[in-house]
Amino acid sequence: MKAIGFKTSLPVEEAESFIEFEAPMPQATGRQLLVQVLASSVNPVDYKVRQSSAKGKELETPKVIGWDAAGIVVGLGEDATLFKIGDPVYYAGDITKSGSNSEYQLIDERIVGHKPSKLSNAEAAAMPLTTLTAWEILFDRIRISEKDKGKSILIIGGAGGVGSIAIQLAKHAGLTVIATASRSESIKWCEKMGADHVVNHKNLVEEVRKAGFQLVDYILDFVDVNQYWEAFVELIKPQGAIGSISDPTNPVNLRQLKGKSVSFHWELMFTRSMFDTEDMVAQHEILNSAAELFDGGVISTTLTQTLKGFTADNFKTAHKQLESGSSIGKVVVEY
C-alpha cells in the first residue's frame, strides 16, 4: 500500500519533509479494525511531531503520522464487535501508533466512531480530534452539566480547529460564549460558529470587560497558557475552572488560583489510548454522540479547505498553512 511519511525532521519546504513509499498491508488482530482511509485532516500535533520526532537523525523506516481520518472498515480482528465490514467510520487515532497518512490503517475499535451519515468523507475527517478534545475538556475534565446553563465561558483561539467546535459544543450546553479572534475573517468565523461575543486577545482583560463581563465562570486555553496566564488569574470567577491543551514553556503558578479556589484541568485527547484506560471505549461513545449532533444539524463541520489527492505535496501544503498560525477551521487531504 502507499504511505506518506518522513525519515528525518525537516522544514516543510524541503523536498524530503514528506516522502511517498510502499508499505506492507497490515492485518487486523484483537480489537483492531483495518480501515481504508478516504480522507485525513491535519492538526497542530502533526507538524509538531514532524518537526521534532526525527530531529538530528534518520529513521530506517519512514514515520507515518496523521491523527484524523474517515474511511471504510475492510478488516476485523478476532475480538472486534463494534463494527462490521463496510461500515463508514471516523476517528482520531493513537499517537503511539502509525497514523492515517496511508491508504490503509489499523485502529483500535474503542476509539472509532460511526461516521456521520450527512457529512462527506472530507467533512467527517475534519472533526474527530478536535471534537474529542473539546468534548473531553468541557464534559470530562471541567464536567459542565445541565446545572451550568447560562454560565459564561471564555475560549482562547476561537477560530482554530478545537476552538471552532468548542464554541459549538459550549453553545449546545447552554453556555454564554466569549471567543477570541483578531482578524476580520476569524471574527466572522467565530460568529458563524455561534459565539455570543468575540474579543481581541491582545488586550484580553480590557476586551472581556468591554464585552460586559467583569469575571467569567470558565476559561478554555487552546493557544498558550503562559501568554495569557495573568489575564486568566484576573478574569476567572471564584470557584471557576480553567482548562488547557497548550504546552507551556515556563512553569505555571497554580498557587495564584488558590485564593479563588479555582480548578485547573489539562486535556490530552490521546490519554485514553496511550494508557489503555478502563474507559477507553468512551471515545467510541463520544464520536457516536457527536455523529448524532452532526446529523441533526446541532453542530457542523469546521472544514474550510479540501486538498484533492493523496500526495506528499498536499501534506506539505497543509502543514505549511497550519505552521503559519493563521489558518481558520480545518484543512483536509482527500485521497
SEGU-457069 format. One record per residue (C-alpha): residue in three letters; chain; y, z negated, x negated. Coordinates in Angstrom, 2 decimals, padded with zeros to 5 digits, always signed. Layout:
% SEGU-457069
<resn->Ala, chain->A, north->Y, up->Z, east->X> .
...
//
This chain:
% SEGU-457069
<resn->Met, chain->A, north->+000.00, up->+000.00, east->+000.00> .
<resn->Lys, chain->A, north->+003.61, up->+000.49, east->-001.03> .
<resn->Ala, chain->A, north->+005.65, up->-002.55, east->-002.01> .
<resn->Ile, chain->A, north->+009.13, up->-003.12, east->-003.43> .
<resn->Gly, chain->A, north->+009.82, up->-005.89, east->-005.94> .
<resn->Phe, chain->A, north->+011.16, up->-006.69, east->-009.40> .
<resn->Lys, chain->A, north->+009.79, up->-007.72, east->-012.79> .
<resn->Thr, chain->A, north->+012.96, up->-009.32, east->-014.12> .
<resn->Ser, chain->A, north->+016.17, up->-010.71, east->-012.65> .
<resn->Leu, chain->A, north->+018.86, up->-008.06, east->-012.99> .
<resn->Pro, chain->A, north->+022.26, up->-007.37, east->-011.41> .
<resn->Val, chain->A, north->+021.71, up->-005.39, east->-008.23> .
<resn->Glu, chain->A, north->+023.47, up->-002.35, east->-009.70> .
<resn->Glu, chain->A, north->+020.78, up->-001.99, east->-012.41> .
<resn->Ala, chain->A, north->+018.16, up->+000.73, east->-011.90> .
<resn->Glu, chain->A, north->+015.22, up->-001.70, east->-012.01> .
<resn->Ser, chain->A, north->+016.74, up->-004.53, east->-009.97> .
<resn->Phe, chain->A, north->+014.19, up->-003.27, east->-007.43> .
<resn->Ile, chain->A, north->+011.20, up->-001.05, east->-008.15> .
<resn->Glu, chain->A, north->+008.68, up->+000.66, east->-005.87> .
<resn->Phe, chain->A, north->+005.00, up->+000.23, east->-006.73> .
<resn->Glu, chain->A, north->+001.47, up->+000.35, east->-005.29> .
<resn->Ala, chain->A, north->-000.21, up->-002.97, east->-004.48> .
<resn->Pro, chain->A, north->-003.74, up->-003.69, east->-003.23> .
<resn->Met, chain->A, north->-004.22, up->-004.01, east->+000.53> .
<resn->Pro, chain->A, north->-004.54, up->-007.74, east->+001.37> .
<resn->Gln, chain->A, north->-007.29, up->-009.18, east->+003.60> .
<resn->Ala, chain->A, north->-006.65, up->-011.92, east->+006.15> .
<resn->Thr, chain->A, north->-008.65, up->-015.16, east->+005.89> .
<resn->Gly, chain->A, north->-008.46, up->-018.55, east->+007.62> .
<resn->Arg, chain->A, north->-005.44, up->-018.73, east->+009.92> .
<resn->Gln, chain->A, north->-003.76, up->-015.73, east->+008.31> .
<resn->Leu, chain->A, north->-002.58, up->-012.60, east->+010.09> .
<resn->Leu, chain->A, north->-002.36, up->-009.22, east->+008.39> .
<resn->Val, chain->A, north->+000.85, up->-007.64, east->+009.67> .
<resn->Gln, chain->A, north->+002.03, up->-004.07, east->+009.31> .
<resn->Val, chain->A, north->+005.71, up->-004.62, east->+008.58> .
<resn->Leu, chain->A, north->+008.04, up->-002.31, east->+010.52> .
<resn->Ala, chain->A, north->+011.42, up->-003.85, east->+009.65> .
<resn->Ser, chain->A, north->+012.76, up->-006.57, east->+007.37> .
<resn->Ser, chain->A, north->+016.18, up->-008.21, east->+007.15> .
<resn->Val, chain->A, north->+017.94, up->-009.62, east->+004.09> .
<resn->Asn, chain->A, north->+019.27, up->-013.17, east->+003.79> .
<resn->Pro, chain->A, north->+021.19, up->-015.00, east->+001.04> .
<resn->Val, chain->A, north->+017.91, up->-016.58, east->-000.11> .
<resn->Asp, chain->A, north->+016.70, up->-013.07, east->-001.03> .
<resn->Tyr, chain->A, north->+019.42, up->-012.34, east->-003.55> .
<resn->Lys, chain->A, north->+019.39, up->-015.91, east->-004.88> .
<resn->Val, chain->A, north->+015.66, up->-015.64, east->-005.65> .
<resn->Arg, chain->A, north->+016.11, up->-012.15, east->-007.09> .
<resn->Gln, chain->A, north->+018.88, up->-013.40, east->-009.39> .
<resn->Ser, chain->A, north->+017.04, up->-016.49, east->-010.66> .
<resn->Ser, chain->A, north->+013.24, up->-016.35, east->-010.37> .
<resn->Ala, chain->A, north->+012.63, up->-013.95, east->-013.29> .
<resn->Lys, chain->A, north->+015.73, up->-014.62, east->-015.36> .
<resn->Gly, chain->A, north->+015.22, up->-014.04, east->-019.07> .
<resn->Lys, chain->A, north->+011.57, up->-012.99, east->-018.66> .
<resn->Glu, chain->A, north->+009.48, up->-010.08, east->-017.48> .
<resn->Leu, chain->A, north->+006.71, up->-010.60, east->-014.94> .
<resn->Glu, chain->A, north->+003.37, up->-008.80, east->-015.34> .
<resn->Thr, chain->A, north->+003.20, up->-008.11, east->-011.60> .
<resn->Pro, chain->A, north->+006.38, up->-007.36, east->-009.66> .
<resn->Lys, chain->A, north->+007.57, up->-010.20, east->-007.43> .
<resn->Val, chain->A, north->+007.86, up->-009.22, east->-003.77> .
<resn->Ile, chain->A, north->+010.47, up->-011.10, east->-001.75> .
<resn->Gly, chain->A, north->+011.71, up->-010.85, east->+001.84> .
<resn->Trp, chain->A, north->+011.76, up->-013.61, east->+004.47> .
<resn->Asp, chain->A, north->+012.31, up->-011.91, east->+007.78> .
<resn->Ala, chain->A, north->+010.12, up->-009.32, east->+009.44> .
<resn->Ala, chain->A, north->+009.00, up->-007.66, east->+012.62> .
<resn->Gly, chain->A, north->+005.70, up->-005.84, east->+012.83> .
<resn->Ile, chain->A, north->+002.26, up->-005.42, east->+014.39> .
<resn->Val, chain->A, north->-000.84, up->-007.57, east->+013.86> .
<resn->Val, chain->A, north->-003.54, up->-005.37, east->+012.31> .
<resn->Gly, chain->A, north->-005.92, up->-008.02, east->+010.96> .
<resn->Leu, chain->A, north->-007.02, up->-011.59, east->+011.78> .
<resn->Gly, chain->A, north->-008.50, up->-014.36, east->+009.66> .
<resn->Glu, chain->A, north->-011.64, up->-016.02, east->+010.98> .
<resn->Asp, chain->A, north->-009.72, up->-019.10, east->+012.22> .
<resn->Ala, chain->A, north->-006.72, up->-017.31, east->+013.77> .
<resn->Thr, chain->A, north->-006.46, up->-017.95, east->+017.53> .
<resn->Leu, chain->A, north->-002.78, up->-017.50, east->+018.47> .
<resn->Phe, chain->A, north->-002.66, up->-013.68, east->+018.30> .
<resn->Lys, chain->A, north->-004.78, up->-010.59, east->+018.79> .
<resn->Ile, chain->A, north->-004.88, up->-007.19, east->+017.08> .
<resn->Gly, chain->A, north->-001.95, up->-005.06, east->+018.24> .
<resn->Asp, chain->A, north->+000.41, up->-007.93, east->+019.06> .
<resn->Pro, chain->A, north->+004.07, up->-007.27, east->+018.13> .
<resn->Val, chain->A, north->+005.34, up->-010.25, east->+016.09> .
<resn->Tyr, chain->A, north->+008.36, up->-011.56, east->+014.23> .
<resn->Tyr, chain->A, north->+008.59, up->-014.28, east->+011.59> .
<resn->Ala, chain->A, north->+010.49, up->-015.64, east->+008.58> .
<resn->Gly, chain->A, north->+007.58, up->-016.34, east->+006.26> .
<resn->Asp, chain->A, north->+006.87, up->-018.78, east->+003.45> .
<resn->Ile, chain->A, north->+008.95, up->-018.87, east->+000.27> .
<resn->Thr, chain->A, north->+005.86, up->-019.78, east->-001.79> .
<resn->Lys, chain->A, north->+004.03, up->-016.58, east->-000.75> .
<resn->Ser, chain->A, north->+004.51, up->-012.84, east->-001.26> .
<resn->Gly, chain->A, north->+007.29, up->-011.54, east->+001.00> .
<resn->Ser, chain->A, north->+007.94, up->-008.91, east->+003.64> .
<resn->Asn, chain->A, north->+009.26, up->-006.18, east->+001.33> .
<resn->Ser, chain->A, north->+005.89, up->-004.44, east->+001.58> .
<resn->Glu, chain->A, north->+004.08, up->-002.23, east->+004.05> .
<resn->Tyr, chain->A, north->+001.59, up->-005.00, east->+004.92> .
<resn->Gln, chain->A, north->+001.88, up->-008.78, east->+004.61> .
<resn->Leu, chain->A, north->-000.34, up->-011.83, east->+005.03> .
<resn->Ile, chain->A, north->+001.26, up->-014.61, east->+007.04> .
<resn->Asp, chain->A, north->+000.04, up->-017.92, east->+008.49> .
<resn->Glu, chain->A, north->-000.08, up->-017.58, east->+012.27> .
<resn->Arg, chain->A, north->+001.52, up->-021.02, east->+012.72> .
<resn->Ile, chain->A, north->+004.89, up->-019.69, east->+011.53> .
<resn->Val, chain->A, north->+004.77, up->-016.43, east->+013.51> .
<resn->Gly, chain->A, north->+006.15, up->-015.76, east->+016.99> .
<resn->His, chain->A, north->+005.57, up->-013.09, east->+019.62> .
<resn->Lys, chain->A, north->+008.36, up->-010.54, east->+019.20> .
<resn->Pro, chain->A, north->+010.98, up->-010.50, east->+021.98> .
<resn->Ser, chain->A, north->+009.95, up->-007.55, east->+024.15> .
<resn->Lys, chain->A, north->+013.51, up->-006.44, east->+024.83> .
<resn->Leu, chain->A, north->+014.51, up->-006.26, east->+021.17> .
<resn->Ser, chain->A, north->+013.77, up->-003.32, east->+018.87> .
<resn->Asn, chain->A, north->+011.93, up->-003.99, east->+015.63> .
<resn->Ala, chain->A, north->+015.23, up->-003.95, east->+013.72> .
<resn->Glu, chain->A, north->+016.92, up->-006.26, east->+016.23> .
<resn->Ala, chain->A, north->+013.99, up->-008.68, east->+016.10> .
<resn->Ala, chain->A, north->+013.65, up->-008.60, east->+012.30> .
<resn->Ala, chain->A, north->+017.26, up->-009.78, east->+012.01> .
<resn->Met, chain->A, north->+016.56, up->-013.07, east->+013.75> .
<resn->Pro, chain->A, north->+013.65, up->-015.31, east->+012.61> .
<resn->Leu, chain->A, north->+015.03, up->-017.08, east->+009.53> .
<resn->Thr, chain->A, north->+018.50, up->-017.67, east->+010.93> .
<resn->Thr, chain->A, north->+017.22, up->-018.67, east->+014.36> .
<resn->Leu, chain->A, north->+014.71, up->-021.13, east->+012.92> .
<resn->Thr, chain->A, north->+017.36, up->-022.58, east->+010.60> .
<resn->Ala, chain->A, north->+019.94, up->-023.02, east->+013.36> .
<resn->Trp, chain->A, north->+017.35, up->-024.32, east->+015.86> .
<resn->Glu, chain->A, north->+015.91, up->-026.86, east->+013.42> .
<resn->Ile, chain->A, north->+019.28, up->-028.19, east->+012.26> .
<resn->Leu, chain->A, north->+020.53, up->-028.58, east->+015.82> .
<resn->Phe, chain->A, north->+017.44, up->-029.85, east->+017.61> .
<resn->Asp, chain->A, north->+015.03, up->-031.20, east->+014.94> .
<resn->Arg, chain->A, north->+017.48, up->-032.70, east->+012.43> .
<resn->Ile, chain->A, north->+020.58, up->-033.77, east->+014.38> .
<resn->Arg, chain->A, north->+018.46, up->-033.94, east->+017.56> .
<resn->Ile, chain->A, north->+021.02, up->-032.64, east->+020.02> .
<resn->Ser, chain->A, north->+019.81, up->-033.02, east->+023.60> .
<resn->Glu, chain->A, north->+020.94, up->-032.94, east->+027.23> .
<resn->Lys, chain->A, north->+022.98, up->-036.12, east->+026.80> .
<resn->Asp, chain->A, north->+025.21, up->-034.38, east->+024.25> .
<resn->Lys, chain->A, north->+026.59, up->-031.73, east->+026.62> .
<resn->Gly, chain->A, north->+030.35, up->-031.42, east->+026.32> .
<resn->Lys, chain->A, north->+030.50, up->-032.79, east->+022.77> .
<resn->Ser, chain->A, north->+032.25, up->-030.85, east->+020.01> .
<resn->Ile, chain->A, north->+030.65, up->-029.10, east->+017.03> .
<resn->Leu, chain->A, north->+032.38, up->-027.51, east->+014.03> .
<resn->Ile, chain->A, north->+030.42, up->-024.64, east->+012.46> .
<resn->Ile, chain->A, north->+031.43, up->-023.63, east->+008.92> .
<resn->Gly, chain->A, north->+030.71, up->-019.93, east->+008.32> .
<resn->Gly, chain->A, north->+030.57, up->-018.78, east->+011.93> .
<resn->Ala, chain->A, north->+030.32, up->-015.06, east->+011.18> .
<resn->Gly, chain->A, north->+027.37, up->-015.34, east->+008.79> .
<resn->Gly, chain->A, north->+023.74, up->-014.88, east->+009.72> .
<resn->Val, chain->A, north->+022.98, up->-018.53, east->+010.51> .
<resn->Gly, chain->A, north->+026.43, up->-019.26, east->+011.90> .
<resn->Ser, chain->A, north->+026.19, up->-016.36, east->+014.35> .
<resn->Ile, chain->A, north->+023.06, up->-017.66, east->+016.05> .
<resn->Ala, chain->A, north->+024.07, up->-021.32, east->+015.67> .
<resn->Ile, chain->A, north->+027.16, up->-020.60, east->+017.77> .
<resn->Gln, chain->A, north->+024.96, up->-019.12, east->+020.50> .
<resn->Leu, chain->A, north->+022.41, up->-021.95, east->+020.46> .
<resn->Ala, chain->A, north->+025.12, up->-024.63, east->+020.42> .
<resn->Lys, chain->A, north->+026.81, up->-022.99, east->+023.42> .
<resn->His, chain->A, north->+023.45, up->-022.81, east->+025.21> .
<resn->Ala, chain->A, north->+023.06, up->-026.56, east->+024.55> .
<resn->Gly, chain->A, north->+026.38, up->-027.19, east->+026.30> .
<resn->Leu, chain->A, north->+028.50, up->-027.99, east->+023.25> .
<resn->Thr, chain->A, north->+032.13, up->-027.04, east->+022.68> .
<resn->Val, chain->A, north->+032.00, up->-024.80, east->+019.61> .
<resn->Ile, chain->A, north->+034.66, up->-024.54, east->+016.90> .
<resn->Ala, chain->A, north->+033.76, up->-021.91, east->+014.29> .
<resn->Thr, chain->A, north->+035.45, up->-020.99, east->+011.03> .
<resn->Ala, chain->A, north->+036.47, up->-017.44, east->+010.13> .
<resn->Ser, chain->A, north->+039.49, up->-015.98, east->+008.35> .
<resn->Arg, chain->A, north->+039.42, up->-012.18, east->+008.73> .
<resn->Ser, chain->A, north->+040.28, up->-010.39, east->+011.97> .
<resn->Glu, chain->A, north->+036.81, up->-008.80, east->+012.21> .
<resn->Ser, chain->A, north->+034.99, up->-012.10, east->+011.58> .
<resn->Ile, chain->A, north->+037.21, up->-013.92, east->+014.09> .
<resn->Lys, chain->A, north->+036.36, up->-011.31, east->+016.74> .
<resn->Trp, chain->A, north->+032.65, up->-011.62, east->+015.86> .
<resn->Cys, chain->A, north->+032.69, up->-015.42, east->+016.32> .
<resn->Glu, chain->A, north->+034.41, up->-014.99, east->+019.67> .
<resn->Lys, chain->A, north->+031.79, up->-012.42, east->+020.66> .
<resn->Met, chain->A, north->+029.05, up->-014.91, east->+019.75> .
<resn->Gly, chain->A, north->+030.65, up->-017.41, east->+022.14> .
<resn->Ala, chain->A, north->+032.82, up->-019.70, east->+020.02> .
<resn->Asp, chain->A, north->+035.38, up->-021.61, east->+022.11> .
<resn->His, chain->A, north->+037.79, up->-021.87, east->+019.17> .
<resn->Val, chain->A, north->+037.96, up->-020.04, east->+015.84> .
<resn->Val, chain->A, north->+039.84, up->-021.70, east->+012.97> .
<resn->Asn, chain->A, north->+040.66, up->-020.75, east->+009.38> .
<resn->His, chain->A, north->+038.51, up->-022.59, east->+006.85> .
<resn->Lys, chain->A, north->+041.28, up->-022.53, east->+004.24> .
<resn->Asn, chain->A, north->+043.23, up->-025.38, east->+005.91> .
<resn->Leu, chain->A, north->+040.31, up->-026.91, east->+007.74> .
<resn->Val, chain->A, north->+041.67, up->-030.30, east->+008.85> .
<resn->Glu, chain->A, north->+045.02, up->-028.88, east->+009.93> .
<resn->Glu, chain->A, north->+043.40, up->-025.93, east->+011.72> .
<resn->Val, chain->A, north->+040.91, up->-028.06, east->+013.64> .
<resn->Arg, chain->A, north->+043.66, up->-030.39, east->+014.78> .
<resn->Lys, chain->A, north->+045.89, up->-027.49, east->+015.80> .
<resn->Ala, chain->A, north->+042.97, up->-026.37, east->+017.98> .
<resn->Gly, chain->A, north->+043.20, up->-029.71, east->+019.79> .
<resn->Phe, chain->A, north->+040.51, up->-031.79, east->+018.05> .
<resn->Gln, chain->A, north->+041.50, up->-034.91, east->+016.15> .
<resn->Leu, chain->A, north->+037.83, up->-035.54, east->+015.34> .
<resn->Val, chain->A, north->+034.57, up->-033.69, east->+016.07> .
<resn->Asp, chain->A, north->+031.14, up->-035.02, east->+017.06> .
<resn->Tyr, chain->A, north->+029.08, up->-032.74, east->+014.82> .
<resn->Ile, chain->A, north->+029.61, up->-030.54, east->+011.77> .
<resn->Leu, chain->A, north->+027.27, up->-027.80, east->+010.52> .
<resn->Asp, chain->A, north->+027.85, up->-026.52, east->+006.98> .
<resn->Phe, chain->A, north->+026.50, up->-023.04, east->+006.29> .
<resn->Val, chain->A, north->+028.68, up->-022.31, east->+003.24> .
<resn->Asp, chain->A, north->+029.39, up->-025.02, east->+000.64> .
<resn->Val, chain->A, north->+029.25, up->-028.75, east->+001.30> .
<resn->Asn, chain->A, north->+031.16, up->-029.51, east->-001.92> .
<resn->Gln, chain->A, north->+034.11, up->-027.32, east->-000.98> .
<resn->Tyr, chain->A, north->+034.61, up->-028.95, east->+002.41> .
<resn->Trp, chain->A, north->+033.29, up->-032.47, east->+001.89> .
<resn->Glu, chain->A, north->+036.61, up->-034.35, east->+002.03> .
<resn->Ala, chain->A, north->+037.55, up->-032.46, east->+005.19> .
<resn->Phe, chain->A, north->+034.17, up->-033.35, east->+006.73> .
<resn->Val, chain->A, north->+034.69, up->-037.03, east->+005.96> .
<resn->Glu, chain->A, north->+038.10, up->-036.92, east->+007.63> .
<resn->Leu, chain->A, north->+037.13, up->-034.86, east->+010.68> .
<resn->Ile, chain->A, north->+033.79, up->-036.35, east->+011.70> .
<resn->Lys, chain->A, north->+033.80, up->-038.86, east->+014.55> .
<resn->Pro, chain->A, north->+032.39, up->-042.37, east->+014.08> .
<resn->Gln, chain->A, north->+028.63, up->-042.22, east->+014.72> .
<resn->Gly, chain->A, north->+028.69, up->-038.44, east->+014.42> .
<resn->Ala, chain->A, north->+026.37, up->-036.24, east->+012.37> .
<resn->Ile, chain->A, north->+026.74, up->-033.65, east->+009.62> .
<resn->Gly, chain->A, north->+024.09, up->-031.04, east->+008.81> .
<resn->Ser, chain->A, north->+024.00, up->-028.69, east->+005.83> .
<resn->Ile, chain->A, north->+021.91, up->-025.87, east->+004.38> .
<resn->Ser, chain->A, north->+024.01, up->-025.30, east->+001.24> .
<resn->Asp, chain->A, north->+023.11, up->-026.09, east->-002.36> .
<resn->Pro, chain->A, north->+025.80, up->-028.42, east->-003.77> .
<resn->Thr, chain->A, north->+026.50, up->-028.03, east->-007.47> .
<resn->Asn, chain->A, north->+028.01, up->-031.54, east->-007.62> .
<resn->Pro, chain->A, north->+026.88, up->-034.85, east->-006.11> .
<resn->Val, chain->A, north->+027.89, up->-035.56, east->-002.51> .
<resn->Asn, chain->A, north->+029.30, up->-039.07, east->-001.99> .
<resn->Leu, chain->A, north->+027.40, up->-040.18, east->+001.11> .
<resn->Arg, chain->A, north->+028.97, up->-043.62, east->+000.84> .
<resn->Gln, chain->A, north->+032.14, up->-042.10, east->+002.29> .
<resn->Leu, chain->A, north->+030.27, up->-041.81, east->+005.60> .
<resn->Lys, chain->A, north->+029.23, up->-045.47, east->+005.76> .
<resn->Gly, chain->A, north->+032.34, up->-046.83, east->+007.47> .
<resn->Lys, chain->A, north->+031.90, up->-044.42, east->+010.35> .
<resn->Ser, chain->A, north->+028.08, up->-044.82, east->+010.44> .
<resn->Val, chain->A, north->+027.77, up->-041.04, east->+010.19> .
<resn->Ser, chain->A, north->+024.35, up->-039.49, east->+009.51> .
<resn->Phe, chain->A, north->+023.77, up->-036.59, east->+007.11> .
<resn->His, chain->A, north->+020.94, up->-034.09, east->+007.52> .
<resn->Trp, chain->A, north->+019.52, up->-031.46, east->+005.18> .
<resn->Glu, chain->A, north->+017.84, up->-028.39, east->+006.63> .
<resn->Leu, chain->A, north->+015.49, up->-026.04, east->+004.80> .
<resn->Met, chain->A, north->+013.61, up->-023.65, east->+007.06> .
<resn->Phe, chain->A, north->+010.76, up->-023.38, east->+004.53> .
<resn->Thr, chain->A, north->+009.92, up->-027.12, east->+004.51> .
<resn->Arg, chain->A, north->+007.16, up->-026.88, east->+007.11> .
<resn->Ser, chain->A, north->+005.33, up->-024.01, east->+005.40> .
<resn->Met, chain->A, north->+005.93, up->-025.29, east->+001.83> .
<resn->Phe, chain->A, north->+004.33, up->-028.64, east->+002.60> .
<resn->Asp, chain->A, north->+001.85, up->-027.54, east->+005.28> .
<resn->Thr, chain->A, north->+003.29, up->-030.22, east->+007.56> .
<resn->Glu, chain->A, north->+001.33, up->-031.56, east->+010.51> .
<resn->Asp, chain->A, north->+003.83, up->-029.91, east->+012.85> .
<resn->Met, chain->A, north->+003.89, up->-026.53, east->+011.06> .
<resn->Val, chain->A, north->+002.98, up->-024.78, east->+014.33> .
<resn->Ala, chain->A, north->+006.40, up->-025.89, east->+015.65> .
<resn->Gln, chain->A, north->+007.87, up->-022.73, east->+014.12> .
<resn->His, chain->A, north->+005.47, up->-020.61, east->+016.19> .
<resn->Glu, chain->A, north->+006.68, up->-022.52, east->+019.26> .
<resn->Ile, chain->A, north->+010.38, up->-022.23, east->+018.34> .
<resn->Leu, chain->A, north->+010.11, up->-018.48, east->+017.80> .
<resn->Asn, chain->A, north->+008.32, up->-018.08, east->+021.14> .
<resn->Ser, chain->A, north->+011.01, up->-020.17, east->+022.90> .
<resn->Ala, chain->A, north->+013.73, up->-018.12, east->+021.21> .
<resn->Ala, chain->A, north->+011.98, up->-014.90, east->+022.31> .
<resn->Glu, chain->A, north->+012.30, up->-016.06, east->+025.92> .
<resn->Leu, chain->A, north->+016.03, up->-016.66, east->+025.39> .
<resn->Phe, chain->A, north->+016.47, up->-013.22, east->+023.80> .
<resn->Asp, chain->A, north->+014.55, up->-011.51, east->+026.58> .
<resn->Gly, chain->A, north->+016.51, up->-013.48, east->+029.20> .
<resn->Gly, chain->A, north->+019.83, up->-012.40, east->+027.72> .
<resn->Val, chain->A, north->+020.79, up->-016.00, east->+026.96> .
<resn->Ile, chain->A, north->+021.17, up->-015.28, east->+023.24> .
<resn->Ser, chain->A, north->+021.49, up->-011.93, east->+021.48> .
<resn->Thr, chain->A, north->+020.52, up->-010.35, east->+018.19> .
<resn->Thr, chain->A, north->+023.05, up->-010.59, east->+015.37> .
<resn->Leu, chain->A, north->+022.04, up->-007.26, east->+013.81> .
<resn->Thr, chain->A, north->+025.10, up->-005.36, east->+012.59> .
<resn->Gln, chain->A, north->+023.61, up->-002.69, east->+010.31> .
<resn->Thr, chain->A, north->+020.28, up->-000.87, east->+010.04> .
<resn->Leu, chain->A, north->+019.29, up->+000.97, east->+006.85> .
<resn->Lys, chain->A, north->+016.61, up->+003.56, east->+007.61> .
<resn->Gly, chain->A, north->+013.74, up->+003.94, east->+005.16> .
<resn->Phe, chain->A, north->+011.52, up->+001.65, east->+003.08> .
<resn->Thr, chain->A, north->+013.18, up->+002.34, east->-000.29> .
<resn->Ala, chain->A, north->+014.40, up->+000.37, east->-003.29> .
<resn->Asp, chain->A, north->+017.86, up->+001.87, east->-002.80> .
<resn->Asn, chain->A, north->+018.13, up->+000.44, east->+000.70> .
<resn->Phe, chain->A, north->+017.29, up->-003.06, east->-000.51> .
<resn->Lys, chain->A, north->+019.84, up->-002.68, east->-003.32> .
<resn->Thr, chain->A, north->+022.46, up->-001.73, east->-000.73> .
<resn->Ala, chain->A, north->+021.60, up->-004.70, east->+001.48> .
<resn->His, chain->A, north->+021.62, up->-007.18, east->-001.41> .
<resn->Lys, chain->A, north->+024.94, up->-005.85, east->-002.67> .
<resn->Gln, chain->A, north->+026.51, up->-006.36, east->+000.76> .
<resn->Leu, chain->A, north->+025.30, up->-009.95, east->+001.01> .
<resn->Glu, chain->A, north->+026.37, up->-010.76, east->-002.54> .
<resn->Ser, chain->A, north->+029.91, up->-009.64, east->-001.66> .
<resn->Gly, chain->A, north->+030.21, up->-012.69, east->+000.62> .
<resn->Ser, chain->A, north->+031.97, up->-010.66, east->+003.30> .
<resn->Ser, chain->A, north->+029.06, up->-009.45, east->+005.42> .
<resn->Ile, chain->A, north->+029.06, up->-010.19, east->+009.15> .
<resn->Gly, chain->A, north->+025.82, up->-010.73, east->+011.07> .
<resn->Lys, chain->A, north->+022.61, up->-009.28, east->+009.64> .
<resn->Val, chain->A, north->+021.52, up->-006.19, east->+007.69> .
<resn->Val, chain->A, north->+018.02, up->-004.82, east->+008.34> .
<resn->Val, chain->A, north->+015.87, up->-002.27, east->+006.49> .
<resn->Glu, chain->A, north->+013.72, up->-000.34, east->+008.97> .
<resn->Tyr, chain->A, north->+010.50, up->+001.03, east->+007.43> .
//
